[in-house]
Amino acid sequence: MGSGAVIEWLDNADRYCPWAEAKVVVAGLGAAGFASADALLEVGAQVLAVDDSASETVADRAALLEVLGAQIRIGPGSSQLLDVDADLVIASPGWHPGQPLLRQAAARGVPIWGDIELAWRMMHPDRVVPWLAITGTDGKTTTTQMLASILAAAGLKVAAVGNIGRPIIEAINDEIDYDVFAVELGAPELHWVHSLRPHSAAVLNVYPDHLEWYADVPDPAAAADPYAGYTADKARIYHQVTHCCVYNVDEPLTRKLVEDADVVEGARAIGFTLGIPGLGMLGVVDDLLVDRAFIEQRATSALPLAAVSDVRANYQHNISNALAAAALARSFGVNATAVAQGLRDFQIDRHRIETIAEIDNVAYVDDSKATNWHAARGSLTSFEHVVWIAGGQTKGLSFDELVSEIAPRLRGVVLIGVGRGDIAAALARQAPEVPVVVLDEPTSVVMHEAVRAAAAMAEPGDTVLLAPAAASRDMWTGYEARGASYREAVYELPQGDA
């Protein structure tokens, strides 16, 4: 097995290195961990896969890897100790730097890669596909899907991969010769990236989120300022970009991240804005998405790319997402016709400002995907009068800024979930005149009561909006299940209740 000594070639490892010399510990058997272990076995590495879970899914994956030649250690306590002969650790998405196995690896100088880093290495030298990479606190998945739709409309073979759900390394091992990857990357994934060099990359926005992940890291300085650690990991997406760093003109921090980035010489900074674009930007003019960045006459004119009406659910934040996707596609040489067609072809995912029903002239809208207050702001500011259903795992964040901004739109508020008190306190301070119903039921059946209470507050022309501004795992398995509960509760409303 591996020696635990420093393997010199790991610093510049690719698919063709002598992987049989290396013992690699894969930490976590989720989809990305499983795909990483499988890829490492394919190149002959000695693989030990560990997971503290022994769920049916984990056990099934472990059994298959064992047949393929991996060592397996699953069940409670399996990740407490790092083997002395480990040469490399692959940290699955979500594995916290403060977990014992990763702390031990860092203390001993054992390299830690994420599945993203492994995928980048294994793509070279013979399976290289350009990456158009996207990160941001909000809008990553929608923008990645829009980008993939635009690239497909241009006739390119594209895979949407990464944090969006499909491991990148799985796509690399496909028999399809892809032209390009649309890659969604979250901050916890970017934390373990070292050698990534995207063709182009975009940071959509950076707001406080995942701060609990950064509050317990081995580096005391980073732990003292979790938001700085989170922001620094977002910034990693720009490192060594070869063509374009796409930033949000309306979010100045994203411009600063570009200015501070160490990019390949000649890479351009490309802005996108909901206003009229300046030179080197994409923006909006007379209900058109236009380009003043990728045309020869950009100093004096703009090229129309698509109509605002081509954007599905064309609320402000989705128009911003579409501009970011268009900028990345244009950086890859996609023409205007494909941008417009791709946006028209795109179908937005469920639970993202999805209109469920209209009952007695009241619209019922599901934005369960709004798992922080910045995301909720996008939907709350899209409607004139709202009865807001909110609450869940609020992660200790303050809601005063949000409530202060959206108070004039609020017809009433219904609060649920473990963090309901955080939002209630902000409402009491910033909007004491708004009627608030607080529901203490600790199970998912609370959604039915919440919808009935919201319907009782709503007036004709109003929107009852589920935009929780909080995570969902206090009562549901995820935001999808929470949105499904909302839909079910809406459908149970009799005519006349709204």
C-alpha positions in Angstrom: 0.0 0.0 0.0 1.0 3.7 0.0 4.0 4.7 2.0 2.7 7.9 3.4 5.9 9.6 2.2 5.7 12.7 -0.1 5.0 11.6 -3.6 6.8 14.2 -5.8 4.6 13.8 -8.8 1.4 14.7 -6.9 2.1 18.4 -7.3 1.7 18.1 -11.1 -0.4 14.9 -11.2 -2.5 14.0 -14.2 -4.2 10.9 -15.5 -1.0 9.4 -16.8 1.0 9.5 -13.5 1.9 6.2 -11.7 -1.2 6.2 -9.6 -0.5 2.6 -8.4 2.2 4.1 -6.1 -0.4 6.2 -4.2 -2.8 5.3 -1.5 -5.7 7.7 -1.8 -8.3 8.2 1.0 -11.7 9.2 -0.4 -13.7 11.0 2.4 -17.4 10.5 1.8 -19.4 8.3 -0.5 -22.0 10.7 -1.8 -22.3 11.0 -5.6 -19.0 13.0 -6.0 -17.1 10.8 -3.6 -18.3 7.6 -5.3 -17.4 9.0 -8.8 -13.9 10.1 -7.5 -13.2 6.7 -6.0 -14.3 5.0 -9.2 -12.1 7.2 -11.4 -9.1 6.6 -9.1 -9.6 2.9 -9.3 -9.7 3.2 -13.1 -6.2 4.6 -13.1 -4.9 2.0 -10.7 -4.7 3.9 -7.4 -5.0 2.2 -4.1 -8.3 3.5 -2.8 -9.7 3.6 0.8 -13.2 5.0 0.9 -14.5 6.1 4.3 -17.9 7.4 5.3 -19.4 7.8 8.8 -22.8 6.9 7.4 -23.9 3.3 6.7 -27.1 4.2 4.9 -28.5 1.9 2.2 -27.2 4.2 -0.5 -23.7 4.4 1.0 -23.6 0.7 1.6 -24.5 -0.1 -2.0 -21.8 2.3 -3.3 -19.3 0.8 -0.9 -20.1 -2.7 -2.0 -19.6 -1.8 -5.7 -16.3 -0.1 -5.0 -15.1 -3.1 -3.0 -15.8 -5.3 -6.0 -13.7 -2.9 -8.1 -10.8 -3.2 -5.7 -11.2 -0.5 -3.1 -10.8 -0.8 0.7 -14.0 0.2 2.5 -14.6 1.6 6.0 -18.1 2.9 6.7 -20.3 3.4 9.7 -20.0 5.7 12.8 -16.5 6.7 13.6 -15.0 5.5 10.3 -13.4 8.9 9.6 -11.9 9.6 13.0 -8.4 8.4 12.1 -6.3 9.0 8.9 -4.3 6.0 7.9 -0.5 6.5 8.5 0.2 5.5 4.9 -2.2 7.9 3.2 -0.6 9.9 0.4 -3.6 12.0 -0.7 -7.1 12.7 0.6 -10.1 13.5 -1.6 -12.6 15.6 0.4 -16.2 15.2 -0.8 -18.3 18.3 -1.1 -19.6 19.4 2.2 -16.8 17.7 4.2 -15.8 20.3 6.7 -12.1 21.3 7.1 -12.5 20.8 10.9 -13.5 17.1 10.7 -10.9 14.9 12.3 -9.6 13.1 9.2 -9.1 16.4 7.4 -7.4 18.1 10.3 -5.0 15.1 10.6 -4.2 15.3 6.9 -3.5 19.0 7.1 -1.3 18.6 10.2 0.7 15.9 8.6 1.1 17.7 5.3 -0.9 15.1 3.3 -2.4 16.9 0.3 -6.2 17.4 0.4 -8.0 17.8 -2.9 -11.7 18.1 -3.6 -13.5 16.2 -6.3 -13.2 19.3 -8.5 -9.5 19.4 -8.2 -9.3 15.6 -8.9 -11.6 16.1 -12.0 -9.3 18.9 -13.3 -6.2 16.7 -12.9 -7.8 13.6 -14.4 -9.0 15.6 -17.5 -5.4 16.1 -18.5 -3.6 15.4 -20.8 -6.0 13.5 -23.1 -9.6 14.5 -22.1 -9.4 18.2 -21.9 -12.7 20.1 -22.1 -13.0 23.9 -21.5 -14.8 25.0 -18.3 -17.2 27.9 -18.1 -17.5 28.2 -14.3 -20.1 29.9 -12.2 -20.3 30.7 -8.5 -22.2 33.0 -6.2 -24.4 32.9 -3.2 -27.6 33.0 -5.2 -28.5 32.1 -8.8 -25.8 29.6 -9.5 -28.0 26.7 -10.6 -30.3 28.8 -12.8 -27.4 30.6 -14.5 -25.6 27.3 -15.1 -28.8 25.8 -16.7 -29.3 28.9 -18.8 -25.7 28.7 -20.0 -26.0 25.0 -20.8 -29.2 25.8 -22.8 -27.5 28.6 -24.7 -24.5 26.4 -25.5 -26.7 23.6 -26.7 -28.7 26.1 -28.9 -25.3 26.9 -30.5 -24.9 23.3 -31.5 -22.3 22.5 -28.9 -22.1 19.3 -26.9 -22.3 20.5 -23.3 -22.7 19.0 -19.9 -24.0 20.9 -16.9 -21.9 19.6 -14.0 -20.6 20.2 -10.5 -22.7 21.6 -7.7 -25.7 21.3 -10.0 -25.8 17.6 -9.2 -23.6 15.7 -11.7 -20.0 15.1 -10.7 -17.6 16.6 -13.2 -15.4 13.5 -13.2 -18.3 11.4 -14.2 -18.8 13.5 -17.3 -15.1 13.4 -18.1 -15.3 9.6 -18.2 -18.3 9.7 -20.5 -17.9 8.3 -24.0 -19.2 11.7 -25.3 -16.6 14.1 -26.6 -17.9 17.3 -25.0 -17.1 20.7 -26.5 -17.5 22.5 -23.2 -18.7 22.1 -19.5 -21.1 24.5 -17.8 -19.7 24.1 -14.2 -21.5 25.2 -11.0 -19.2 25.6 -8.1 -20.0 26.3 -4.4 -17.6 27.8 -1.9 -17.1 24.6 0.0 -16.0 22.9 -3.3 -13.8 25.8 -4.3 -12.1 25.6 -0.9 -10.2 22.4 -2.0 -9.3 23.7 -5.5 -5.6 24.3 -6.3 -4.8 24.1 -10.0 -8.1 25.0 -11.7 -7.7 27.2 -14.9 -11.2 27.9 -16.3 -11.7 29.3 -19.8 -14.0 31.9 -18.2 -15.7 32.3 -14.8 -18.4 34.3 -13.2 -19.1 35.4 -9.6 -22.8 36.4 -9.5 -22.9 37.8 -6.0 -21.4 37.2 -2.5 -23.5 37.4 0.6 -23.1 35.9 4.1 -23.9 32.2 3.8 -22.4 28.9 4.9 -20.7 30.8 7.7 -21.1 27.9 10.1 -18.9 25.9 7.6 -16.1 28.5 7.9 -16.4 29.2 11.7 -14.7 25.9 12.7 -11.7 25.6 10.4 -8.1 24.8 11.5 -6.9 28.3 10.5 -7.6 30.6 13.5 -7.6 33.8 11.3 -10.2 32.3 8.9 -12.3 31.1 11.8 -12.3 34.6 13.3 -13.9 36.0 10.1 -16.0 33.3 8.4 -17.4 35.7 5.8 -13.8 36.6 4.7 -13.0 32.9 4.4 -16.2 32.3 2.4 -15.5 35.3 0.1 -11.9 34.2 -0.4 -13.1 30.7 -1.6 -15.5 32.3 -4.0 -12.6 34.3 -5.4 -10.7 31.1 -6.2 -12.9 30.7 -9.3 -11.1 33.6 -11.0 -7.6 32.2 -10.4 -5.7 31.6 -13.6 -8.8 32.2 -15.8 -7.6 32.2 -19.4 -10.2 34.3 -21.2 -12.9 36.2 -19.2 -13.7 37.1 -15.6 -17.4 37.9 -15.6 -18.6 40.1 -12.7 -21.8 41.8 -11.5 -21.6 45.5 -12.0 -24.4 45.9 -9.5 -22.4 44.0 -6.8 -19.1 45.9 -6.4 -17.5 43.2 -4.4 -17.5 40.9 -7.4 -15.5 43.6 -9.4 -13.0 43.8 -6.5 -12.5 40.0 -6.7 -11.7 40.3 -10.4 -9.2 43.2 -9.7 -7.4 41.1 -7.1 -7.4 37.9 -9.2 -4.2 36.3 -10.6 -5.3 35.6 -14.1 -3.6 34.5 -17.3 -2.2 37.5 -19.2 -4.7 38.8 -21.7 -7.8 37.7 -19.7 -10.6 40.3 -19.8 -12.9 41.6 -17.1 -16.5 41.6 -18.4 -19.3 43.2 -16.5 -23.0 42.6 -16.6 -25.7 45.0 -15.3 -29.4 45.5 -15.2 -28.8 49.0 -16.4 -27.4 50.5 -19.6 -24.0 48.8 -20.1 -20.7 50.6 -20.3 -17.8 49.6 -22.5 -16.9 45.9 -21.9 -20.2 45.1 -20.4 -23.5 43.4 -21.1 -26.7 45.1 -20.0 -30.3 46.1 -20.8 -31.5 48.7 -23.2 -35.1 49.2 -24.2 -36.2 45.7 -23.1 -33.3 44.1 -24.9 -30.3 42.2 -23.5 -27.3 43.8 -25.3 -23.6 43.2 -25.7 -20.9 46.0 -25.5 -18.1 43.6 -24.8 -17.7 41.0 -27.5 -18.2 43.1 -30.7 -15.6 45.1 -32.7 -17.7 48.3 -32.5 -18.2 48.1 -28.7 -16.9 51.7 -28.2 -19.8 53.2 -30.1 -22.6 50.6 -30.3 -24.2 47.5 -28.7 -25.3 44.2 -30.2 -28.9 43.0 -29.3 -28.7 39.5 -27.9 -32.2 38.7 -26.8 -35.4 40.3 -25.6 -36.1 40.5 -21.9 -39.3 38.6 -22.7 -37.0 35.7 -23.9 -36.0 35.1 -20.3 -38.2 32.7 -18.4 -39.7 34.1 -15.2 -38.1 37.4 -16.2 -37.9 39.0 -12.7 -34.9 41.2 -12.1 -32.7 38.6 -10.6 -33.4 36.1 -13.5 -32.5 38.8 -16.0 -29.3 39.3 -14.2 -28.6 35.5 -14.3 -29.4 35.5 -18.1 -26.9 38.3 -18.7 -24.2 36.4 -16.8 -24.9 33.2 -18.8 -24.9 35.2 -22.0 -21.5 36.8 -21.1 -19.9 33.4 -20.5 -21.4 32.0 -23.7 -20.2 35.0 -25.7 -16.7 34.6 -24.2 -16.8 31.1 -25.8 -17.7 32.5 -29.2 -21.5 31.8 -29.2 -23.5 34.1 -31.5 -26.5 36.3 -30.6 -29.0 34.0 -32.2 -28.0 31.1 -30.0 -28.2 33.3 -26.9 -31.8 34.2 -27.7 -32.8 30.7 -28.6 -31.1 29.2 -25.6 -32.9 31.5 -23.2 -36.3 30.7 -24.9 -35.5 27.0 -24.7 -34.6 27.1 -21.0 -37.1 25.8 -18.5 -36.6 27.1 -14.9 -36.5 24.4 -12.2 -39.3 23.8 -9.8 -39.6 25.8 -6.6 -37.9 28.9 -8.1 -40.7 31.6 -8.1 -43.0 29.0 -9.5 -46.7 30.0 -9.7 -48.7 27.1 -8.3 -52.3 28.4 -8.7 -54.5 31.5 -8.7 -57.5 31.2 -6.4 -60.0 34.1 -6.2 -57.5 36.5 -7.8 -54.7 35.6 -5.4 -51.6 34.1 -6.8 -49.8 31.3 -4.9 -46.0 31.3 -5.6 -43.4 28.7 -4.5 -39.9 30.0 -4.0 -38.8 27.3 -1.6 -35.3 27.5 -3.2 -34.9 30.8 -1.4 -32.8 29.4 1.4 -31.3 32.7 2.6 -32.6 36.2 2.9 -30.8 37.5 -0.2 -32.4 34.9 -2.4 -35.8 35.6 -0.8 -35.3 39.3 -1.5 -35.4 38.6 -5.3 -38.9 37.2 -5.2 -40.3 39.5 -2.5 -39.4 42.5 -4.5 -41.0 41.0 -7.6 -44.6 41.5 -6.4 -46.5 44.6 -5.3 -48.4 43.1 -2.4 -47.3 40.0 -0.6 -48.4 37.6 2.2 -45.0 36.1 3.1 -44.5 32.6 4.4 -41.1 32.4 5.9 -38.8 30.6 8.4 -36.7 27.5 8.9 -33.0 27.2 9.6 -32.0 30.9 9.6 -28.3 30.2 10.5 -28.3 33.1 13.0 -28.4 35.8 10.3 -30.0 39.2 10.8 -33.2 40.0 8.8 -33.5 43.7 9.6 -32.1 44.9 6.3 -34.5 42.7 4.3 -37.6 43.5 6.4 -36.8 47.2 6.2 -36.7 47.1 2.4 -39.7 44.9 1.8 -42.0 46.2 4.6 -44.2 48.4 2.3 -45.0 45.3 0.2 -46.1 43.1 3.1 -49.8 42.5 3.6 -49.0 40.0 6.3 -46.4 37.4 7.3 -46.7 33.8 8.5 -43.7 32.4 10.3 -42.7 28.7 10.7 -39.7 26.7 11.6 -36.9 26.7 14.1 -35.7 30.2 13.2 -39.1 31.9 13.1 -38.1 34.0 16.1 -35.2 35.6 14.2 -37.6 36.9 11.5 -40.3 37.8 14.0 -37.8 40.0 16.0 -36.8 41.8 12.8 -40.4 42.4 11.9 -41.1 43.8 15.3 -38.3 46.2 15.0 -38.6 47.2 11.3 -42.3 46.7 10.4 -44.4 46.6 13.7 -47.5 47.5 11.7 -47.5 44.3 9.6 -49.7 41.5 10.9 -47.7 38.4 11.8 -48.8 34.9 12.6 -46.3 32.7 14.3 -46.9 28.9 14.1 -45.1 26.7 16.6 -46.0 23.3 15.1 -42.6 21.5 14.8 -43.4 19.1 11.9 -44.1 19.5 8.2 -47.8 19.5 8.7 -47.4 23.2 9.7 -47.4 24.1 6.0 -51.1 23.4 5.7 -51.8 25.7 8.6 -49.5 28.3 7.2 -51.2 28.4 3.8 -54.6 28.7 5.4 -53.4 31.5 7.6 -51.8 33.3 4.6 -54.9 32.9 2.5 -57.0 34.5 5.2 -54.8 37.6 5.1 -54.6 37.9 1.3 -56.7 40.4 -0.7 -57.6 40.2 -4.4 -54.5 40.9 -6.5 -52.1 39.8 -3.8 -49.4 37.1 -3.9 -49.0 34.5 -1.2 -45.3 33.7 -1.5 -43.4 30.9 0.1 -39.9 32.4 0.2 -38.5 31.0 3.5 -35.2 32.9 3.6 -34.0 29.8 5.5 -32.8 26.3 5.0 -35.4 23.5 5.2 -33.9 20.6 7.1 -35.6 21.4 10.4 -38.8 19.8 9.1 -38.1 18.6 5.5 -35.5 16.6 3.7 -34.7 19.6 1.5 -36.2 22.6 -0.2 -37.9 20.4 -2.8 -39.9 18.6 -0.2 -40.8 21.9 1.5 -42.1 23.2 -1.9 -44.0 20.0 -2.5 -45.7 20.5 0.9 -46.7 24.1 -0.1 -48.1 22.9 -3.4 -50.2 20.2 -1.7 -51.5 22.7 0.9 -52.4 25.3 -1.8 -54.3 22.6 -3.8 -56.3 21.8 -0.7 -57.6 25.4 -0.4 -61.3 25.5 -1.3 -62.5 28.3 -3.6 -63.4 31.3 -1.6 -60.7 30.8 1.1 -58.3 33.1 -0.7 
